[in-house]
């Protein structure tokens, strides 16, 4: 198989430790140029000022994006108490200042408990959410008042890692769609001191952690060396926490043509269909009334 033919069949995941200063789109562009594969995309934006786990899907695996993007995330966040900003981070204009001397570690930890569980969160005015067809940050920069509706998010755990007032370092395990900037801002309001985010590192995205991630500079070196394939994780592992069903050759043939196959009663609603060789064939949806698997998305490469 020549190199171009090989590139046409490549499908998988690159887990990258994104440095501060680059947008998530910048990293995807670097991957496209380095691999020579145009079909690539990330599974959840990481702000330019944030670092950490960025999951990039390549080839047919990009069709997994909607499922991988919905995965839970984990962050290490550094919050500065005493000042609030209009962007909820250190890039913004200071909107209020207050003394923090009365905030003890005990008071801070007590306030944290109000942000654990299912909560309503209003996204920051300087965000990429669209309002009447335009990005919220575009409207905010023009001085227009941005009214964003609250969203229901889930904060599974919120742990204080380091208390060095006026700074605090938190470990945040939360649902996809959570704005850590808003969490910092709302925590400042709860304490009556104001607060904003000054540092953010994503330590986990779905099943992938920093231990799975390769520093971007190291990946760029591997593009030059031509051995970047060694960092490619099979597409089947992108949803490694999903249940799986092994498909024999006949089942693979049925599924790749969109035909149903038998299932066990009481099966999970969605599973990965994996070939005997370990390749991701399809995502299968359980049809309870017929006790069958219906192919939902097929990834089979002929």
N, C-alpha and C positions, 0 to 999 in steps of 0.2 A: 504494500500500500504506500503510495507516494505521500509527501507531507501534506499537500492540499486535501487529498482524499481523507487523510487522517483527521485534519481539522474539521472537515464537514461532519464527522461522526462523533466528535468530542462532545461529551455532555457531563457536567459535574459541577462541583462547588469549590470555590477558592475562599477560604476564611482568612481575611486580612486584618492585621492590626494597623488601623488607619492612624497616621500621625495628625497632630494638630496642624491646622493651616490649609488643609485641602478639603474641598467639598466631596461628598460621596460620589457625585457625578464625575469629578476629576479622577477619582480612583478607578471608576468603571472605564473611563477613556484610556487610562494607562494600561489597564488589562486588555482592552480591545487592541491597542497598538502593539503591546508586547506579545500577545498570543496570535495575532492576525485573525482573530475570530470576532466578527461584528456583533454577533448575537450574544449579548451579555447585559446583565442588569443586577442592581443591588436589591436587597430585600428589606430595606428600612433605613431611611435617611439618618445620618449622623452629622450634626452641625460641624462646620469648619473648625470651631474652637474646641470640639470634643475629639477624643481619641478612642481607640479600642476596636472591638469586634465589628467588622463589616463583612457581611456574607454576600458574595458575588456569585451569581448563577451563570453558567456558560452553556451555549448550545441549546438543545431542546429542553434542558433543565430549567430554562427561564420560565417555562410554563408552570413551574412549581411555585412561582413567586407569591401568588395570592395566599397560598397555604403557609409558606415559610414566613412571610411578612406578618402574619397574624400571631406568630409565636411570642411568648413572654420574653421580657428583657430584664437584664440586671445591670445596675450602674453603681459606680463609686463617684459620689458627688461631693464637692467642697462648696459650702455655703458661707457667705459673709453676712453676719448679723449687723444691724445698725443703719443700713442704707438700702433703700429701694430704688430701682431704676425702671425706666419706661419699657425696656426690652426684657427685664427680669434677669439680665446677666450683666457682665462688666463692660459690655460694649455700649450700653445705653446711657442716657442722661439721668443723673440722680434726681429723683422726685421727692424724696424725704430722707431725713437723718434723725437718729435718735440714740440716746445712751443705751448701752447694753449691760452696764455693771450690775444691774439687779437680776439679770438672767443667769440662774445657776444651772448646773448640769441636770439637776433633778427637775427643774421647771421645764427645761428643754426636752428632756425625755418624756415628760408628761404630755407636752404639746404634740410630740410625734405620734402618740397613740391615737390622736384625732384624725390622722391621715392614713390609718391602716384599715384595709377592708374595701368594700365597694363604696366609692365616693364620687361626687360630682365635681368635675374640674373644668374651669374655663381656660381654653388655650391662650397663650400670650398674644397680644395684639400684633407683635412683630413675629408672625409665623407664616407658613406657606399655604395655610388654609384659604380656600377661595370664598370671597364674599361678592355676590353679584357678578361673578365672572372674573374677578381680579384678586390677586394675592393680598392677604391682609397686610403684609409688611409694606406693600406698595402704597396702600391707602394710608397707613400709619405714617410713613415717611413724608407724605404730602400734607400731614396735619389733620387728616380726616379722622373723626372718631370711629373706631372699629368696635362694633358690637358682635361678639362671638358667643354662640350658644354653649352652655355647659355640656360636657360629655360624661358619660358614665365610664369610669376606669376602675381597675382593681389593683390595689397595692397589697401584695401578699405579705411582705415584711419590710420593715423600715428600722434599721439598726444603726445606732450611733457607734462609729468606729473610733473616732478621735474627737476629743473636746479640748480645743485650744482657743477660747474666746478672744476676739469676736468670730473666729472661724470654727466650723464643725464639719467633720467628714462623715458621710452617711453611706451605708450600703442599702440600695433600693432594689427590691425585686417586684416587678410590676407587669401589668398587661401591656400589650402593644397599644400605641396611641397615647401613652402617658407622657406629658411634658414635664420634665424634671425642673425646668425653669419656673413653670407655674407652681410646682410643689414648693420650691424655695420661696417664691413670692408669697404664697398663701401661708406658709409657715411663719414668715416675718410678720404678716398681718395678725396671725393668731397670737404671737408673742407681744405684739404692739411695738416692735422695734424696727420693722421693715427688714428685708433680707433680699439678697440676690445670689445667683449662681456664679461662682468664679472658676470652677473646674469640673470637668465631667469626663469620665472614662467608662465606656461600655465594656463590661466584663463577661457578658453572656448574651447571646441572641439565639432563642430557640434552644437547641441541644448543643450548640457550639460555644465554647468558652475561649478565653485567651490562650489556654494550653493548646488549642487547635489552630490558633492564628499564626500566620507568618508575617513578620514585619514587612511593610511595603518595600523598603529598600532592598531587603534580601530577595523578595520576589522579582524586583526589577533586575537584580543581578542574574537571577536564574533565566530571565527572558533573554538576556545577552548570551548566557552560556548554552541556551537551548534545552535546558532540562527542567523547565517549569512544570512539566506533566507530573513530576513526583509529588507536587503539592496538591494535585487535583483529587478531591474527595468524590467518590462515586455518587451519582444523583440519588441512589437508593438511600444513602445515609442522611440526605438533607432533611428527611422526615423520619429519622431513625427512631423516634419515640412513638411512631405510629405502629399499630399491629400490622403483621404481614401475612400474606398467603402465598405459598410457593406454587408456581404454575409449571406443569409439565409441558412438553412441546406441543401437544394437542391443544391444551388450554391457552397457551401463548398465541397459537394460530387463531383460535376463536376470538380472543380478546382484541388482538390487533385489528380484526375486522369489525369490531364493535359489537360482537355477539356476547350474550350472557353465558355464564357458567354456573354450575350448582354451588350452593353455599350451605353452611351448617346453620341450623335453626339458632336464633339468638346471637348471631354474629355482630361484631361492631358495625357502626354505620359507614365508616370509611376505613379502608386499609390500603396498604401497598401491595400490588401484585408483583412478585419477584420471580424471575426465571430460575431454573436449576443452576444456571451459571452465575447467579447473584446480581443480574441486571434488573433495573427498574423497568417493568413492562407497562404498567398502568396504575392509576389510582382507581380503585373499585368501590362502588357504592352498593350497600346491601339493600335489596328489595325484599322487604319482609313478607309481603303477601305471596310472593312466588318462591321464597327461599333461594334467591339467586344473586350473583354478583353482576352488576351492570357497569361496564367500563365508563368511567367519568372523564378521565383524560388518559390518552394512550401515548406512550413515549417510545414504542418499539422502533428500532432502527433496522431496516432491511438491508 
